Amino acid sequence: MFDLNFLFFVVAIPAVIFAGISKGGFGSGVAFASSSILALILDPGQALALMLPILMIIDVATLGPYWKRWNWPDSRLLILGAIPGVALGTLLYKATDADLLRLLIGGISVGFVIWHVSQTRGWVRGFANRLPPSAGLFAGLVAGFTSFVSHAGGPPAAVYLLSQRLSKTEFQASTVLVFWVINISKFIPYAYLGLFTWHTALADLLLAPFAVLGAWLGVRAHWMMSERVFFGLAYVLLTLTGGKLIWDALA
């Protein structure tokens, strides 16, 4: 059990607002960093359990502004892949070392950005077609698994969605829909594994207003930005996210 003291709220409030802004406006790519921040003062399992209801609150707060603005075929592929990924995470949660997978996802994330920059500058020829549906299913599988073990499902989903050349709102709305479903599917397994307690529930209740505030700020930021700035920021966040995953794996 952890203390709901001044230090806890100094760390937790900015982390929760950050998660809301990321999920509300920028494709969820770095929202998982909030769990890493909380893990500085909490047991990692407690940090994951504390953040899941917060993420679900943010999902509900952001679903309305993006309702039916998503790309359903791409979102469906990610969801269909993610459900088995969550099941795999449930089975392997207590036995797996996810560092190798973090290294793989981090490498894919950073590599995708490098490829995009190379295309933009004319250093390499781009793909003639979008990534195939099989890639969407695989990205969903990895997103479901990494989301379960570390709330870090954003990068693999972002890699696939960015390759589909969606508009900024389609991209954002698709991530909102996909992770709304993924987070719902994680709740019962988290409870089964005994990760939730009355103490984490009380902390979530106290932090919920800051989650809604962060989501509101993120939605406003999304509508105020041009597509060029939005996707530029998305690639920056994908680089930071991938770099963080690589660092975590190697550390």
Long-range contacts (C-beta under 8 A, 24 or more apart in sequence): 1-197, 1-199, 2-41, 2-42, 2-43, 2-46, 2-199, 2-203, 4-202, 4-203, 4-206, 7-41, 8-41, 8-203, 9-206, 11-37, 11-38, 11-40, 11-41, 12-38, 12-50, 12-203, 12-207, 13-207, 13-210, 16-54, 16-207, 16-210, 16-211, 16-214, 17-210, 17-211, 17-213, 17-214, 17-217, 18-214, 19-51, 19-54, 19-55, 19-58, 19-211, 19-214, 20-58, 20-61, 20-210, 20-211, 20-212, 20-213, 20-214, 20-215, 20-216, 20-217, 20-218, 21-214, 21-215, 21-217, 21-218, 21-221, 22-218, 22-237, 23-55, 23-58, 23-59, 23-62, 23-175, 23-176, 23-179, 23-214, 23-215, 23-218, 24-58, 24-61, 24-62, 24-214, 24-215, 24-216, 24-217, 24-218, 24-219, 24-221, 24-222, 25-172, 25-217, 25-218, 25-219, 25-220, 25-221, 25-222, 25-225, 26-172, 26-218, 26-221, 26-222, 26-230, 26-233, 26-234, 26-237, 27-154, 27-158, 27-161, 27-171, 27-172, 27-175, 27-234, 27-237, 28-153, 28-154, 28-157, 28-158, 28-175, 28-176, 28-179, 29-154, 29-155, 29-158, 29-234, 29-237, 29-238, 29-241, 30-154, 30-237, 30-240, 30-241, 30-244, 31-55, 31-58, 31-151, 31-154, 32-150, 32-151, 32-152, 32-153, 32-154, 32-241, 33-241, 33-244, 34-151, 35-150, 35-151, 35-152, 36-244, 36-248, 45-195, 46-195, 46-200, 48-150, 48-151, 48-190, 48-195, 49-190, 49-195, 49-196, 49-197, 49-200, 50-200, 50-203, 50-204, 50-207, 51-151, 52-151, 52-183, 52-186, 52-187, 52-190, 52-195, 53-200, 53-201, 53-204, 54-204, 54-207, 54-208, 54-211, 55-151, 55-179, 55-183, 56-180, 56-183, 56-184, 56-187, 57-204, 57-208, 57-211, 57-212, 57-215, 58-211, 58-212, 58-214, 58-215, 59-176, 59-179, 59-180, 59-183, 60-180, 61-211, 61-212, 61-215, 61-216, 62-176, 62-215, 62-218, 62-219, 63-176, 63-177, 63-180, 65-219, 66-169, 66-172, 66-173, 66-176, 66-177, 67-173, 68-173, 69-169, 69-170, 69-173, 70-170, 70-173, 70-174, 70-176, 70-177, 71-161, 71-164, 71-166, 71-170, 71-173, 71-174, 74-136, 74-160, 74-161, 74-164, 74-166, 74-174, 75-174, 75-177, 75-178, 77-133, 77-136, 77-137, 77-140, 77-160, 78-136, 78-137, 78-139, 78-140, 78-143, 78-157, 78-160, 78-161, 78-174, 78-178, 79-140, 79-177, 79-178, 79-181, 79-182, 80-137, 80-140, 81-136, 81-137, 81-138, 81-139, 81-140, 81-141, 81-142, 81-143, 81-144, 82-140, 82-141, 82-143, 82-144, 82-147, 82-153, 82-178, 82-181, 82-182, 82-185, 83-144, 83-185, 84-141, 84-144, 85-140, 85-141, 85-142, 85-143, 85-144, 85-145, 85-146, 85-147, 85-148, 86-144, 86-145, 86-147, 86-148, 86-182, 86-185, 86-186, 86-189, 87-144, 88-141, 88-144, 88-145, 88-148, 89-144, 89-145, 89-146, 89-147, 89-148, 89-149, 89-186, 89-189, 90-148, 90-189, 90-192, 90-193, 92-149, 93-148, 93-149, 93-189, 93-193, 94-193, 96-149, 98-146, 98-149, 98-150, 99-248, 99-249, 99-250, 100-249, 101-142, 101-145, 101-146, 102-146, 102-150, 102-152, 102-245, 102-246, 102-248, 102-249, 103-245, 103-246, 103-249, 103-250, 105-142, 105-146, 105-152, 105-155, 105-156, 105-242, 105-245, 106-155, 106-241, 106-242, 106-243, 106-244, 106-245, 106-246, 106-247, 106-248, 106-249, 107-242, 107-246, 108-155, 108-156, 108-159, 108-242, 109-155, 109-156, 109-158, 109-159, 109-238, 109-239, 109-241, 109-242, 109-245, 110-238, 110-239, 110-242, 110-243, 110-246, 112-159, 112-162, 112-163, 112-238, 113-235, 113-238, 113-239, 113-242, 116-162, 116-235, 117-235, 127-163, 130-163, 130-164, 130-165, 131-160, 131-163, 131-164, 135-160, 135-163, 136-160, 140-178, 143-178, 143-182, 144-182, 144-185, 147-179, 147-182, 147-183, 147-186, 148-186, 148-189, 152-241, 152-245, 153-179, 153-182, 154-179, 154-241, 155-238, 155-241, 155-242, 155-245, 158-234, 158-238, 158-241, 159-238, 162-231, 162-234, 162-235, 162-238, 167-227, 168-222, 168-225, 168-227, 168-230, 168-231, 169-222, 171-231, 171-234, 172-222
